[in-house]
Amino acid sequence: MKYIVVLLLFVITGRSEAQKVYEFNSVCQQAYQEISKLKISEGLALVEKARQQNPDNLIPVFLESYADFYQLFLNEDPADYRERYPRFAQRIEALKKGPESSPFYGFCISTVRVQKAATSIKFGKFWDAGWEFRRAYQDIKQNRKDFPTFVPNDLIYGALQAITSTIPKGYKWIAGIFGMKGSLGEGMKTVRGFVNSNDPWAKLFFNEAAFLYPYLQFYIENKKDEAIAFAQQKRIDLVNNHLHAYMAANLCINNQQSELAQKIMLNRNMSDDYLRTPVWDFELGFTHLYHLETQPSARHFESFLTTFTGSFYVKDALQKLSWCYYLQGNMSRAEETRKRILQRGATNSDADKQALKDAQTGRWPNMLLLKARLLSDGGYATDAAALLHGKTEDDFGTEEEKLEFAYRAGRIYDALERDDDAIRNYLIAIRMGEHRREYFAARAAVQIGYIYEKRGQKAMAIQYYQRCLAMEDHEFKDSLDQRAKSGIARCKGE
């Protein structure tokens, strides 16, 4: 009996002092692939299998963090947040028990910090997000120094560099916390190197890179067509990978390609194996609204608002729903919906801030200009141009409507590649709106900058990007300043 007790003590002691490891084995790799397709349940089943195979392997801890992050970021469920958010800190502490001699030590901790920071932003904890981003940057910077040939470092480090270089004035404190001066050129070069690498680890993490890289191309580099073409060039699966399908559809909507966005979303694998998320209804609502299909649009926005428990883009969705009823002539439903904008959601995004401001005015947009705006935003520039054909400023009664008409005409000519006509109308918008609260003048300056940058006239482009930055106290200030700063950095080769 004595010998049995000694043996048990030896086994227990041996287990408690067992060395933790980072073993990204085939089961873990398969789990990562499933989770990054948003097949969360299947991925977590594989994570549990890997844990049973080796309880001292820390990669399952790392992969569980991905699962929590995607669910919190996309669905913003407050009950989920209370349960899952503390796990980020717990997992960071667990990951610290692994060997510092492994390149996965700093990489895993930095990745979870980024996930925690992004989740913090979604739930309005901006100060917490700033500090976690700072820690993530410090961790990944040190890991690059310690393990210079470990390619996965480059995705996080390059993305942080590129984003930091274009932080708008309102968020400069974040850059200060980072303790770094970002470089758009160097950051994008680093990320691009990772995306095109044949390194086995780069291939493993490609799903993540293929989600992040097009967003950086689209918003930081202003390579919108290239960002959308990326999916085709890399043969990204937009049917069986819901994360990639969401990325492609979202970028198409923001690139005036709503028909393509709708096709991507409707063609995705509809199996129940994927994470259920209301964001599909939100995006589909836009694709219908942009073609003035108000009934299906209203159904999707209502579905989103019924099932979504978060706060981001709720006011925006309510505004678009109110427009559906307004365009239908159903003013009682339109007014009722607009009142809900005052009650639901938050103002953490520029779109939500704008929706709240518009609701507080008590005024409805000019019907003709609203239709032209929606058609233009959806990629139906010819139809939008037909609506405004023969119209002049004199056809509109207020200064705001006259200003919007000039801006809308500029955007429509821009989409039709009639650059000189676009510039002429943008300049009218700048002259009329440079000192007003509406965003039209600032966005017009950015659009002129894009045109000159496309022509290779970089000095002229910088002049108009700087003109945007010089405009103060207008709508969408932060996001437009970021576009302008990105443009200046590109033109200067920074």
Secondary structure, DSSP 4 states (H G I P E B T S, - for coil): -HHHHHHHHHHHHHHHTPPPB----HHHHHHHHHHTTT-HHHHHHHHHHHHHH-TTBSHHHHHHHHHHHHHHHHH--HHHHHHHHHHHHHHHHHHTTS-TTSHHHHHHHHHHHHHHHHHHHHTT-HHHHHHHHHHHHHHHHHHHHH-TT-TTHHHHHHHHHHHHTT--GGGHHHHHHHT----HHHHHHHHHHHHT---HHHHHTHHHHHHHHHHIIIIIS--HHHHHHHHHHTT--TTT-HHHHHHHHHHHHHTT-HHHHHHHHHTS---TTSPP-THHHHHHHHHHHTTT-HHHHHHHHHHHHHH--S-TTHHHHHHHHHHHHHHHT-HHHHHHHHHHHTTSS---SHHHHHHHHHHHHTPPPPHHHHHHHHHHHHT-HHHHHHHHTT--GGG--SHHHHHHHHHHHHHHHHHTT-HHHHHHHHHHHHHHHTTSSSSHHHHHHHHHHHHHHHHT-HHHHHHHHHHHHH--S-TTHHHHHHHHHHHHHHHHT-
